[in-house]
Amino acid sequence: MFRNLAFFLLLSLVIAVVGYGRVNVVAAEISIFAKLRDGRTNSLVSAVFSPDGKTVASICMDNSVRIWEAATGKELQKLNGHTDDVNSAEFSPDSKVIVTTSKDGSLRIWDAATGKELKKIMDCADGDFVFLRSAKFSPNGKKIITINRRNYAQIWDTATGKELCQLGGQYFYAHSTAFSPDSKMVVTIRDKNVAHIWDAATGKNLKKLDSLVFDDDFYTSSVEFSPDGKTIVTANSDGIVRIWDTATGKALRKLEGHTDSVYSAGFSFDGKMIVTASYDKTARIWDAATGKELHKFEENNDVYSAKFSFDGKKVVTVNIDKIVRIWDTATGKELHKLDGCTWCNIYTLIASFSPDGKTILTASSDGTARIWDTATGNELRKVGEYYAYFAIFSNDSKTILTINTDSTLRIWDLATGKELKKINGNKFDVISAVFSPDNKTVVTIYNNGTASIWDTTTGKEVRRIDIGKRYYLRSAVFSPDGRTFVTTSSDKVTLIWDAVTGEELKKLEGHTGMVGFVAFSPDGKMIVTASPDNRDKIVRIWDATTGKELQKLAGHTSNIKSVAFSHDGKTIVTASLDKTTRIWDAATGKELQKSEHTGNVNSAGFSPDSKVIVMVDNDGSSRILDAATGKELKKLDRQKRTALSAKFSSDGKMIVLISRDKPVKLWKLDDLLYEK
């Protein structure tokens, strides 16, 4: 009936949803989607209202925090400075400053009006910087409490940045904390189920809620002071919510009724009610004084977040189906359903009321922050409007081209994240796109048998090539000198085109299945092609000038998924659904290396120095291989859904990954190969 401990350990990473309107996420990679959006954020990790309700702060995975005007959605400030993922952001009680924490080991305090960094604090333990998971202001704004990766809590002076105390010392682990309303005490949850109350000035342990210790199968998921500071409420995976006396540490009452794990529990702002969210598919309102259940909100799936509006008249809930609902506290009736997070991951979907109760803010991994009208349930505004499903570097690594679900192509400055050019394309779906070697043009191919050549400076279509409706185009690649490009198609042929005139120059025939993959050798003298059809497992090498077939590479036992030359032109790497990557001698066609993997391999490509290979397989993993030996050097973090392809930037310093998780991700190669 109850979720196991391992599941709740995972959920503890998102405990900050409860009562604070944000999610703390520690990511192992950098999402560039936060930059690639018309100057607005994408891949929002979380968002939170300022206490005065006038602004919204959003965390995105480009290491920045952005401040927005809540009424208009206008971006007011961008907080730049962190050098790694930002894990949390919170306004001070007077809305004048913001505290942020990051994987870079720093806590930073910012002026919310100007975006100026006021103070930078580095968390250091045993000589190493330790990244911070979360930070919270005390209600009077004079102190900040942090939890770092090693799970110990520290209290800092907001004005000076000086560390005031550590709670229990370096090895006293805490996974959740909360200040008392008078800012004099802190409560922490540690070691699964032990709660401690501390003096916030000295770090002295005042009380231990000993009876909070349960069997190891259960887990305490949230803790919160009542508004008057006299009681504490805890939620537990045994399905019971408990209220504790702050002065004595004794349990006052149990709120019993849930039939599965309770994920969150929080007081109304007048302290008279408690709202709980549970995996029994209900949220419930309780009388805080008597423990009596007042209302039960029944949903169609697990509820993991429930919060009161500031006036206590409404409750907002989020369930595992990504549905946000507004409920009437007095009657228990559902008022509205906010169903607007089609692509979001449930653990990065949050919902919180504005201080005036008139709007609700949601933020999720669908790349959007949305503000909703609580009276009507209508969406008022949205930050972020489209996805990219394809991304490539320019040949100088200065820009990125994305193909987006709004039927546009967009070119972005990689250094600043600024959109340089928007290409509207045409009404047909774009299958792929490729930069010319000088980056002055882009060739796109469409699912209606046409290809277009675009000027990247003006965004205008220079030429359209009609291949014919009997063809289904698969890909396009420029020759190294930019004078020609080749297209592959479903009619088993590869066509070579004049890039200036659009004239067809050569037809490469020989494959017995559709041709899906093609690459020029670095000197432009050879072309390699392959078919994704299981009936044609032969890779072919052609003379780019005459169209003559030079070599056949035979060995794969299932569909081929990608093919690429090394940058010295001496070898070729192929990826296949036979769970192998293979390296071939381009001159002789001899197989040199075979690397076996646990999943079907979707793509493989060389680094610019030809020393390593990046490959992805359909179990969501990406790996870096030694090109000489085929040995695995590094395994990248597994994606939740299928990784489609990974490519090196032209300088070899970065890898870009496309997956069905939606965000485009970047890694620095040196960080991967040489990290401790």
C-alpha positions as CSV (number, residue, x, y, z in Angstrom):
1,M,0.0,0.0,0.0
2,F,2.8,2.4,0.9
3,R,5.6,3.6,-1.4
4,N,9.0,2.2,-0.5
5,L,11.8,4.1,1.0
6,A,13.8,4.4,-2.2
7,F,10.9,6.2,-3.9
8,F,10.6,8.7,-1.1
9,L,14.3,9.3,-1.2
10,L,13.8,10.3,-4.8
11,L,10.9,12.5,-3.9
12,S,12.9,14.3,-1.2
13,L,14.7,16.1,-4.0
14,V,11.5,18.0,-4.8
15,I,10.4,18.7,-1.2
16,A,10.7,22.4,-1.8
17,V,7.5,22.2,-3.8
18,V,5.6,22.3,-0.5
19,G,4.9,25.8,0.7
20,Y,7.6,27.6,-1.3
21,G,6.5,27.3,-4.9
22,R,9.7,25.9,-6.4
23,V,11.5,22.7,-7.2
24,N,15.2,22.2,-6.5
25,V,16.8,20.3,-9.3
26,V,20.4,19.2,-9.5
27,A,21.1,18.5,-13.1
28,A,24.2,16.8,-14.5
29,E,24.0,18.5,-17.8
30,I,23.3,22.1,-19.1
31,S,20.1,22.7,-21.1
32,I,20.5,25.4,-23.7
33,F,16.8,25.8,-24.1
34,A,16.8,28.3,-21.4
35,K,18.6,30.6,-23.8
36,L,17.0,29.7,-27.0
37,R,13.7,31.5,-26.8
38,D,13.2,35.0,-28.0
39,G,15.1,36.3,-25.0
40,R,12.7,34.4,-22.7
41,T,13.3,31.3,-20.6
42,N,12.8,27.7,-21.7
43,S,13.4,24.6,-19.7
44,L,12.3,26.4,-16.6
45,V,13.3,24.5,-13.6
46,S,10.9,26.4,-11.3
47,A,9.2,29.8,-10.7
48,V,8.1,31.6,-7.6
49,F,6.1,34.8,-6.9
50,S,7.7,37.6,-4.9
51,P,5.9,38.1,-1.6
52,D,4.3,41.4,-2.9
53,G,3.0,39.5,-5.9
54,K,4.4,42.0,-8.4
55,T,7.2,39.9,-9.9
56,V,8.1,36.3,-10.6
57,A,11.6,34.8,-10.4
58,S,12.2,31.8,-12.6
59,I,15.2,29.4,-12.6
60,C,16.3,28.1,-16.0
61,M,19.1,25.7,-16.9
62,D,21.4,28.2,-18.5
63,N,22.8,29.0,-15.0
64,S,20.6,32.1,-14.7
65,V,17.6,33.4,-12.8
66,R,15.2,35.8,-14.5
67,I,12.8,38.3,-13.0
68,W,9.5,39.0,-14.7
69,E,6.7,41.5,-14.2
70,A,3.7,39.3,-13.1
71,A,1.1,41.6,-14.6
72,T,2.6,41.8,-18.1
73,G,5.1,38.9,-18.4
74,K,7.8,41.4,-19.3
75,E,11.4,40.4,-18.4
76,L,12.8,42.9,-15.9
77,Q,16.2,41.4,-15.0
78,K,18.5,38.5,-15.7
79,L,20.7,37.4,-12.8
80,N,24.0,36.2,-14.4
81,G,27.0,35.0,-12.4
82,H,26.6,31.4,-11.5
83,T,28.9,29.1,-13.4
84,D,26.8,25.9,-13.0
85,D,23.2,24.9,-12.6
86,V,21.1,27.0,-10.3
87,N,19.2,24.8,-7.8
88,S,17.0,27.3,-5.9
89,A,15.9,30.9,-5.8
90,E,13.8,32.7,-3.2
91,F,12.7,36.3,-2.6
92,S,13.3,38.0,0.8
93,P,10.2,38.7,2.8
94,D,10.2,42.3,1.7
95,S,10.7,41.3,-2.0
96,K,13.8,43.5,-2.3
97,V,16.5,40.8,-2.6
98,I,16.8,37.3,-4.0
99,V,19.0,34.4,-2.7
100,T,20.1,31.7,-5.1
101,T,22.1,28.5,-4.7
102,S,24.0,26.6,-7.3
103,K,26.0,23.5,-8.2
104,D,29.0,25.8,-8.5
105,G,29.2,25.9,-4.7
106,S,28.0,29.4,-4.2
107,L,25.2,31.2,-2.5
108,R,24.5,34.6,-4.0
109,I,22.3,37.5,-2.9
110,W,21.0,39.8,-5.5
111,D,19.2,43.2,-5.7
112,A,15.8,42.2,-7.2
113,A,15.2,45.7,-8.7
114,T,18.6,46.1,-10.5
115,G,19.8,42.5,-10.8
116,K,23.1,43.5,-9.2
117,E,24.9,40.8,-7.2
118,L,25.2,42.0,-3.6
119,K,27.0,39.1,-2.0
120,K,28.7,35.9,-3.0
121,I,29.3,33.1,-0.5
122,M,31.2,30.0,-1.3
123,D,30.4,26.8,0.7
124,C,33.7,25.0,1.3
125,A,34.2,21.7,3.2
126,D,37.4,19.7,3.4
127,G,39.0,22.2,1.0
128,D,36.5,21.5,-1.7
129,F,33.5,23.6,-2.8
130,V,30.3,21.8,-2.2
131,F,27.3,22.7,-4.3
132,L,24.2,24.0,-2.5
133,R,20.8,22.4,-2.9
134,S,18.5,25.0,-1.4
135,A,18.3,28.3,0.5
136,K,15.5,29.9,2.5
137,F,15.2,33.3,4.1
138,S,14.1,33.6,7.7
139,P,10.7,35.4,8.0
140,N,12.6,38.6,9.2
141,G,14.9,38.4,6.2
142,K,18.1,38.6,8.4
143,K,19.2,35.0,8.1
144,I,19.4,32.4,5.3
145,I,19.5,28.6,5.9
146,T,21.1,26.4,3.3
147,I,21.3,22.6,2.7
148,N,24.2,21.4,0.6
149,R,25.0,18.3,-1.4
150,R,26.3,16.6,1.7
151,N,23.0,17.3,3.4
152,Y,24.2,19.5,6.3
153,A,22.4,22.7,7.1
154,Q,24.1,26.1,7.7
155,I,22.7,29.4,8.8
156,W,24.2,32.6,7.3
157,D,23.9,36.3,8.1
158,T,22.1,38.0,5.1
159,A,23.8,41.4,5.6
160,T,27.4,40.2,6.0
161,G,27.4,36.8,4.3
162,K,29.1,35.4,7.4
163,E,28.3,31.8,8.5
164,L,26.5,31.9,11.9
165,C,26.4,28.2,12.7
166,Q,26.1,24.7,11.4
167,L,23.2,22.7,12.7
168,G,24.6,19.6,14.4
169,G,28.0,19.9,12.6
170,Q,29.2,18.8,9.3
171,Y,27.9,15.2,9.5
172,F,24.5,15.9,10.9
173,Y,22.5,15.3,7.7
174,A,19.3,17.2,7.0
175,H,17.0,16.9,4.0
176,S,14.3,19.4,4.9
177,T,14.2,22.6,7.0
178,A,11.9,25.4,8.0
179,F,12.2,28.6,10.1
180,S,9.8,29.4,12.9
181,P,7.7,32.6,12.2
182,D,9.7,34.6,14.7
183,S,12.9,33.5,13.0
184,K,14.3,32.3,16.3
185,M,14.1,28.6,15.6
186,V,14.7,26.1,12.8
187,V,13.2,22.6,12.4
188,T,15.1,20.0,10.4
189,I,14.3,16.5,9.3
190,R,17.3,14.1,9.2
191,D,18.1,10.5,9.0
192,K,14.8,9.6,7.5
193,N,12.4,10.3,10.4
194,V,14.1,12.3,13.1
195,A,13.1,16.0,13.6
196,H,15.2,18.5,15.5
197,I,14.4,22.0,16.7
198,W,17.4,24.4,16.8
199,D,18.2,27.9,18.1
200,A,18.7,29.8,14.8
201,A,21.2,32.2,16.5
202,T,23.6,29.7,18.1
203,G,22.8,26.4,16.3
204,K,22.1,24.8,19.7
205,N,19.8,21.7,19.6
206,L,16.7,22.6,21.6
207,K,14.4,19.7,21.1
208,K,14.3,16.3,19.4
209,L,10.9,14.9,18.3
210,D,11.9,11.3,19.3
211,S,8.6,9.8,18.7
212,L,9.0,10.7,15.0
213,V,11.2,7.7,14.6
214,F,9.4,5.0,12.6
215,D,10.3,1.8,10.9
216,D,12.8,2.1,8.0
217,D,10.0,1.4,5.5
218,F,8.5,4.9,6.2
219,Y,9.8,8.3,5.4
220,T,9.0,11.8,6.6
221,S,8.5,14.0,3.5
222,S,7.7,17.5,4.8
223,V,7.9,19.7,7.9
224,E,6.4,23.1,8.6
225,F,5.8,25.5,11.5
226,S,2.3,26.9,12.2
227,P,2.0,30.6,11.6
228,D,2.1,31.3,15.4
229,G,5.2,29.0,15.8
230,K,3.5,27.0,18.5
231,T,3.1,23.8,16.5
232,I,4.8,21.8,13.8
233,V,3.2,19.6,11.2
234,T,4.9,16.6,9.5
235,A,3.8,14.4,6.7
236,N,4.9,10.7,6.5
237,S,4.8,7.8,4.2
238,D,2.9,5.7,6.7
239,G,-0.1,7.8,5.7
240,I,-0.3,9.7,9.0
241,V,0.1,13.5,9.5
242,R,1.3,14.5,12.9
243,I,1.1,17.8,14.8
244,W,3.8,18.5,17.4
245,D,4.1,21.0,20.3
246,T,7.1,23.2,19.6
247,A,7.8,23.9,23.2
248,T,7.8,20.3,24.5
249,G,8.5,18.3,21.3
250,K,5.6,16.1,22.1
251,A,3.0,14.8,19.6
252,L,-0.3,16.6,20.1
253,R,-2.5,14.7,17.6
254,K,-2.6,12.5,14.5
255,L,-4.5,13.3,11.4
256,E,-5.6,9.8,10.2
257,G,-7.6,9.0,7.1
258,H,-5.2,8.8,4.2
259,T,-4.8,5.2,2.9
260,D,-1.4,5.8,1.3
261,S,1.8,7.9,1.7
262,V,1.3,11.6,2.5
263,Y,3.7,13.7,0.5
264,S,2.9,17.2,1.8
265,A,1.2,19.0,4.6
266,G,0.9,22.7,5.2
267,F,-1.0,25.2,7.3
268,S,-3.4,27.8,6.1
269,F,-2.0,31.3,6.6
270,D,-4.3,31.9,9.7
271,G,-3.1,28.5,11.1
272,K,-6.6,27.2,11.6
273,M,-6.5,24.5,8.8
274,I,-4.0,22.0,7.3
275,V,-4.0,20.8,3.8
276,T,-2.4,17.4,2.8
277,A,-1.6,15.7,-0.5
278,S,-1.4,11.9,-0.7
279,Y,-0.8,9.1,-3.1
280,D,-4.2,7.7,-2.2
281,K,-5.5,10.1,-4.9
282,T,-6.9,12.7,-2.5
283,A,-6.0,16.0,-0.9
284,R,-7.7,16.7,2.4
285,I,-8.4,19.7,4.6
286,W,-8.2,19.3,8.4
287,D,-9.1,21.3,11.4
288,A,-5.6,22.1,12.9
289,A,-7.1,22.4,16.5
290,T,-9.1,19.2,16.6
291,G,-7.6,17.1,13.8
292,K,-11.0,16.6,12.3
293,E,-11.2,16.0,8.5
294,L,-13.2,18.9,7.0
295,H,-13.0,18.1,3.3
296,K,-11.7,15.5,0.9
297,F,-10.7,16.4,-2.7
298,E,-10.8,13.2,-4.8
299,E,-8.7,13.1,-7.9
300,N,-8.1,10.4,-10.5
301,N,-4.4,9.9,-9.6
302,D,-1.8,10.5,-6.9
303,V,-1.7,14.0,-5.6
304,Y,1.8,15.3,-4.7
305,S,1.2,19.0,-4.0
306,A,-1.6,21.0,-2.3
307,K,-1.4,24.6,-1.1
308,F,-3.8,27.2,0.3
309,S,-4.3,30.6,-1.2
310,F,-3.3,33.4,1.1
311,D,-6.8,34.1,2.2
312,G,-7.5,30.4,2.9
313,K,-10.5,30.3,0.6
314,K,-9.0,28.1,-2.1
315,V,-6.6,25.2,-2.5
316,V,-4.5,24.4,-5.5
317,T,-3.4,20.8,-6.2
318,V,-1.1,19.1,-8.6
319,N,-1.5,15.4,-9.4
320,I,0.6,12.8,-11.2
321,D,-1.5,13.3,-14.4
322,K,0.0,16.8,-14.7
323,I,-3.4,18.3,-13.9
324,V,-3.7,21.5,-11.7
325,R,-7.0,22.0,-9.9
326,I,-8.5,24.8,-7.9
327,W,-10.8,23.8,-5.0
328,D,-13.2,25.8,-2.8
329,T,-12.1,25.4,0.8
330,A,-15.5,26.0,2.3
331,T,-17.5,23.5,0.1
332,G,-14.8,21.1,-1.1
333,K,-16.0,21.5,-4.6
334,E,-13.7,21.7,-7.7
335,L,-13.8,25.2,-9.2
336,H,-11.4,24.9,-12.1
337,K,-9.0,22.5,-13.9
338,L,-5.9,24.0,-15.4
339,D,-4.8,21.4,-18.0
340,G,-1.9,23.1,-19.8
341,C,1.2,21.1,-19.3
342,T,1.1,18.5,-22.0
343,W,4.8,17.7,-22.1
344,C,5.8,18.4,-18.6
345,N,7.5,16.0,-16.2
346,I,5.4,15.7,-13.1
347,Y,8.3,16.2,-10.8
348,T,9.1,19.6,-12.3
349,L,5.5,20.8,-12.4
350,I,4.7,23.3,-9.6
351,A,1.7,25.5,-8.8
352,S,1.4,28.4,-6.3
353,F,-1.0,31.2,-5.6
354,S,-0.1,34.9,-5.9
355,P,-0.3,36.8,-2.6
356,D,-3.5,38.4,-3.6
357,G,-5.1,35.1,-4.6
358,K,-6.1,36.3,-8.0
359,T,-3.7,34.3,-10.0
360,I,-1.8,31.0,-10.0
361,L,1.7,30.5,-11.3
362,T,2.7,27.1,-12.8
363,A,6.1,26.2,-14.1
364,S,7.2,22.9,-15.6
365,S,9.5,21.0,-17.9
366,D,7.3,21.7,-20.9
367,G,9.5,24.9,-21.0
368,T,6.8,27.3,-19.9
369,A,5.8,29.4,-17.0
370,R,2.1,30.2,-17.0
371,I,-0.1,32.5,-15.0
372,W,-3.8,31.6,-14.6
373,D,-6.9,33.5,-13.5
374,T,-8.2,31.8,-10.4
375,A,-11.7,33.2,-10.9
376,T,-12.1,31.7,-14.4
377,G,-9.4,29.1,-14.7
378,N,-8.3,30.8,-17.9
379,E,-4.6,31.1,-18.9
380,L,-3.6,34.8,-18.8
381,R,-0.1,34.7,-20.1
382,K,2.7,32.2,-20.9
383,V,6.4,32.5,-21.1
384,G,7.6,30.1,-23.8
385,E,5.6,29.0,-26.8
386,Y,7.4,26.3,-28.8
387,Y,9.8,23.4,-28.7
388,A,12.8,22.6,-30.8
389,Y,13.1,19.0,-32.0
390,F,16.3,19.4,-34.0
391,A,19.5,21.3,-33.3
392,I,22.9,21.6,-35.0
393,F,26.0,23.7,-34.5
394,S,27.2,26.1,-37.2
395,N,30.6,25.1,-38.6
396,D,32.3,27.9,-36.6
397,S,30.6,26.8,-33.3
398,K,29.3,30.4,-32.9
399,T,25.6,29.7,-33.5
400,I,23.0,26.9,-33.2
401,L,20.2,26.2,-35.7
402,T,17.0,24.8,-34.3
403,I,13.9,23.4,-36.1
404,N,10.9,24.2,-34.0
405,T,7.4,22.9,-33.6
406,D,6.0,26.3,-34.6
407,S,7.2,25.5,-38.2
408,T,10.2,27.9,-37.9
409,L,13.9,27.6,-38.1
410,R,15.8,29.8,-35.7
411,I,19.5,30.7,-35.5
412,W,20.8,31.6,-32.1
413,D,24.0,33.2,-30.8
414,L,25.6,30.5,-28.6
415,A,27.5,33.0,-26.4
416,T,24.6,35.2,-25.6
417,G,21.5,33.1,-26.3
418,K,20.1,35.8,-28.5
419,E,18.0,34.9,-31.5
420,L,19.8,36.1,-34.6
421,K,17.4,35.0,-37.3
422,K,14.0,33.5,-37.6
423,I,13.2,31.6,-40.8
424,N,9.5,30.9,-41.4
425,G,10.0,28.0,-43.8
426,N,6.9,26.7,-45.5
427,K,3.8,24.8,-44.5
428,F,5.4,21.4,-44.8
429,D,7.2,19.6,-42.0
430,V,11.0,20.1,-41.9
431,I,12.8,16.8,-41.8
432,S,16.4,18.1,-41.4
433,A,18.6,21.1,-42.0
434,V,22.3,21.7,-42.6
435,F,24.7,24.7,-42.7
436,S,26.9,25.3,-45.7
437,P,30.7,25.3,-44.8
438,D,30.8,29.1,-44.7
439,N,27.5,29.2,-42.7
440,K,26.0,31.7,-45.2
441,T,23.3,29.3,-46.3
442,V,21.2,26.5,-44.9
443,V,19.6,23.7,-46.8
444,T,16.3,22.3,-45.4
445,I,14.5,19.3,-46.7
446,Y,10.7,18.7,-46.3
447,N,8.4,15.8,-46.2
448,N,6.7,16.8,-49.5
449,G,9.8,16.0,-51.7
450,T,11.3,19.5,-51.8
451,A,14.5,21.1,-50.5
452,S,15.1,24.8,-49.9
453,I,18.3,26.9,-49.8
454,W,18.1,29.8,-47.3
455,D,20.3,32.9,-46.8
456,T,21.2,32.9,-43.1
457,T,21.9,36.7,-43.1
458,T,18.5,37.7,-44.5
459,G,16.4,34.7,-43.7
460,K,15.1,34.6,-47.3
461,E,14.7,31.5,-49.4
462,V,17.3,31.6,-52.2
463,R,16.1,28.6,-54.1
464,R,13.7,25.7,-53.9
465,I,14.3,22.3,-55.4
466,D,11.4,20.1,-56.3
467,I,12.7,16.5,-56.1
468,G,9.3,15.1,-57.0
469,K,6.5,13.6,-54.9
470,R,7.6,10.1,-55.6
471,Y,10.7,10.8,-53.5
472,Y,10.7,11.0,-49.7
473,L,13.7,12.9,-48.7
474,R,15.7,11.8,-45.7
475,S,18.8,14.0,-45.3
476,A,21.1,16.6,-46.9
477,V,24.8,17.2,-46.5
478,F,27.1,19.9,-48.0
479,S,30.4,19.1,-49.6
480,P,33.4,20.6,-47.7
481,D,33.9,23.3,-50.4
482,G,30.2,24.2,-50.3
483,R,29.8,23.9,-54.0
484,T,27.6,20.9,-53.9
485,F,25.2,19.1,-51.6
486,V,23.8,15.6,-51.6
487,T,20.3,14.4,-50.7
488,T,19.2,10.9,-49.7
489,S,15.7,9.6,-50.4
490,S,13.3,6.7,-50.2
491,D,13.7,5.7,-53.9
492,K,17.1,4.1,-53.1
493,V,19.2,6.8,-54.8
494,T,21.5,9.6,-53.6
495,L,21.5,12.8,-55.6
496,I,24.3,15.4,-55.9
497,W,23.3,19.0,-56.5
498,D,24.9,22.2,-57.5
499,A,24.5,24.4,-54.4
500,V,24.4,27.7,-56.5
501,T,22.1,26.7,-59.4
502,G,20.1,23.9,-57.8
503,E,21.0,21.7,-60.8
504,E,21.2,17.9,-60.4
505,L,24.8,16.7,-61.1
506,K,25.0,13.0,-60.3
507,K,22.8,10.1,-59.2
508,L,24.4,7.4,-57.0
509,E,22.5,4.1,-57.5
510,G,23.1,0.7,-55.9
511,H,21.3,0.5,-52.6
512,T,18.5,-2.0,-52.3
513,G,16.6,0.0,-49.7
514,M,15.9,3.7,-49.0
515,V,19.0,5.8,-48.5
516,G,18.9,7.6,-45.1
517,F,22.5,8.5,-44.2
518,V,25.2,10.3,-46.1
519,A,28.5,12.0,-45.4
520,F,31.4,13.6,-47.4
521,S,35.0,12.7,-46.7
522,P,36.8,15.8,-45.3
523,D,38.6,16.3,-48.7
524,G,35.3,16.1,-50.6
525,K,36.5,13.3,-52.8
526,M,34.4,10.5,-51.4
527,I,30.8,10.1,-50.2
528,V,29.6,7.4,-47.8
529,T,26.0,6.3,-47.8
530,A,23.9,3.8,-45.8
531,S,20.3,2.6,-45.6
532,P,18.1,2.3,-42.5
533,D,16.3,-0.5,-44.3
534,N,16.9,-4.0,-42.7
535,R,17.0,-5.4,-46.2
536,D,20.1,-3.4,-47.1
537,K,22.8,-3.6,-44.4
538,I,25.7,-2.6,-46.8
539,V,27.5,0.7,-46.4
540,R,28.8,2.1,-49.7
541,I,31.6,4.5,-50.5
542,W,31.4,6.5,-53.8
543,D,33.6,8.8,-55.8
544,A,32.1,12.2,-55.4
545,T,33.2,13.4,-58.8
546,T,32.3,10.5,-61.0
547,G,29.6,8.8,-58.9
548,K,31.4,5.5,-59.2
549,E,31.0,3.0,-56.3
550,L,34.5,2.4,-54.6
551,Q,33.8,0.2,-51.6
552,K,31.2,-1.9,-49.8
553,L,31.3,-2.2,-46.0
554,A,29.6,-5.4,-45.0
555,G,29.2,-6.8,-41.5
556,H,26.2,-5.3,-39.7
557,T,23.4,-7.7,-39.0
558,S,20.6,-5.2,-38.6
559,N,19.4,-1.8,-39.6
560,I,22.1,0.9,-39.9
561,K,21.3,4.1,-38.0
562,S,24.2,6.5,-38.8
563,V,27.5,6.8,-40.8
564,A,30.3,9.3,-40.5
565,F,33.9,9.9,-41.7
566,S,36.7,10.6,-39.2
567,H,38.1,14.1,-39.7
568,D,41.3,12.8,-41.2
569,G,39.2,10.8,-43.8
570,K,40.9,7.6,-43.0
571,T,38.2,5.8,-41.1
572,I,34.4,5.6,-41.0
573,V,32.2,4.9,-38.0
574,T,28.7,3.3,-38.3
575,A,26.0,2.7,-35.8
576,S,23.4,-0.1,-36.0
577,L,20.4,-1.7,-34.4
578,D,22.6,-4.8,-34.0
579,K,23.8,-3.1,-30.8
580,T,27.3,-2.3,-32.2
581,T,29.3,0.6,-33.4
582,R,32.0,-0.3,-36.0
583,I,35.0,1.5,-37.4
584,W,36.1,0.8,-41.0
585,D,39.1,1.6,-43.1
586,A,37.8,4.0,-45.7
587,A,40.4,3.0,-48.4
588,T,40.0,-0.8,-48.1
589,G,36.6,-1.2,-46.6
590,K,38.1,-3.5,-43.9
591,E,36.5,-3.5,-40.4
592,L,39.0,-2.3,-37.8
593,Q,37.0,-2.2,-34.6
594,K,33.7,-3.4,-33.2
595,S,32.2,-2.1,-30.0
596,E,29.2,-4.0,-28.5
597,H,26.6,-2.2,-26.5
598,T,23.5,-3.1,-24.4
599,G,21.0,-1.3,-26.6
600,N,20.4,-0.5,-30.2
601,V,22.7,2.3,-31.3
602,N,21.0,5.3,-32.8
603,S,24.0,7.4,-33.8
604,A,27.8,7.7,-33.7
605,G,30.2,10.4,-34.7
606,F,33.9,11.4,-34.5
607,S,35.4,14.3,-32.6
608,P,37.2,16.8,-34.8
609,D,40.6,15.3,-33.8
610,S,39.3,11.8,-34.7
611,K,40.4,10.5,-31.3
612,V,37.0,9.9,-29.7
613,I,33.5,8.9,-30.8
614,V,30.2,10.0,-29.2
615,M,27.3,7.5,-29.6
616,V,23.8,7.2,-28.3
617,D,21.6,4.1,-27.9
618,N,17.9,3.6,-27.4
619,D,18.1,2.9,-23.7
620,G,18.6,6.6,-23.3
621,S,22.4,6.4,-22.8
622,S,25.2,8.4,-24.5
623,R,28.8,7.2,-24.4
624,I,32.2,8.5,-25.4
625,L,34.4,5.8,-27.0
626,D,38.1,5.7,-27.8
627,A,38.3,5.7,-31.6
628,A,41.5,3.6,-31.7
629,T,40.4,0.8,-29.4
630,G,36.6,1.1,-29.2
631,K,36.8,1.2,-25.4
632,E,34.2,3.2,-23.5
633,L,35.8,6.3,-21.9
634,K,32.7,7.9,-20.3
635,K,29.0,7.2,-20.0
636,L,26.8,10.3,-20.0
637,D,23.7,10.6,-17.8
638,R,20.9,8.5,-19.1
639,Q,17.9,10.4,-20.5
640,K,14.4,9.6,-19.4
641,R,13.4,9.0,-23.0
642,T,15.2,7.9,-26.1
643,A,18.3,9.9,-27.0
644,L,18.2,10.5,-30.8
645,S,21.6,11.9,-31.7
646,A,24.8,13.5,-30.3
647,K,27.2,15.7,-32.2
648,F,30.5,17.5,-31.5
649,S,31.0,21.2,-32.1
650,S,33.5,22.0,-34.8
651,D,36.2,22.8,-32.2
652,G,35.6,19.5,-30.4
653,K,35.0,21.2,-27.0
654,M,31.3,20.5,-26.7
655,I,28.7,17.8,-27.4
656,V,25.1,18.6,-28.2
657,L,22.5,16.0,-27.5
658,I,18.9,15.7,-28.9
659,S,16.5,13.4,-27.1
660,R,12.8,12.9,-26.8
661,D,13.0,14.5,-23.3
662,K,12.6,17.7,-25.3
663,P,15.4,19.9,-23.9
664,V,18.6,20.2,-26.1
665,K,21.6,19.5,-23.8
666,L,25.2,20.5,-24.0
667,W,28.3,19.0,-22.3
668,K,31.9,20.2,-22.3
669,L,34.1,17.3,-23.4
670,D,36.9,18.1,-21.0
671,D,34.6,18.2,-18.1
672,L,33.3,14.7,-19.0
673,L,36.7,13.1,-19.6
674,Y,38.7,14.7,-16.8
675,E,36.1,15.1,-14.0
676,K,37.1,13.6,-10.7
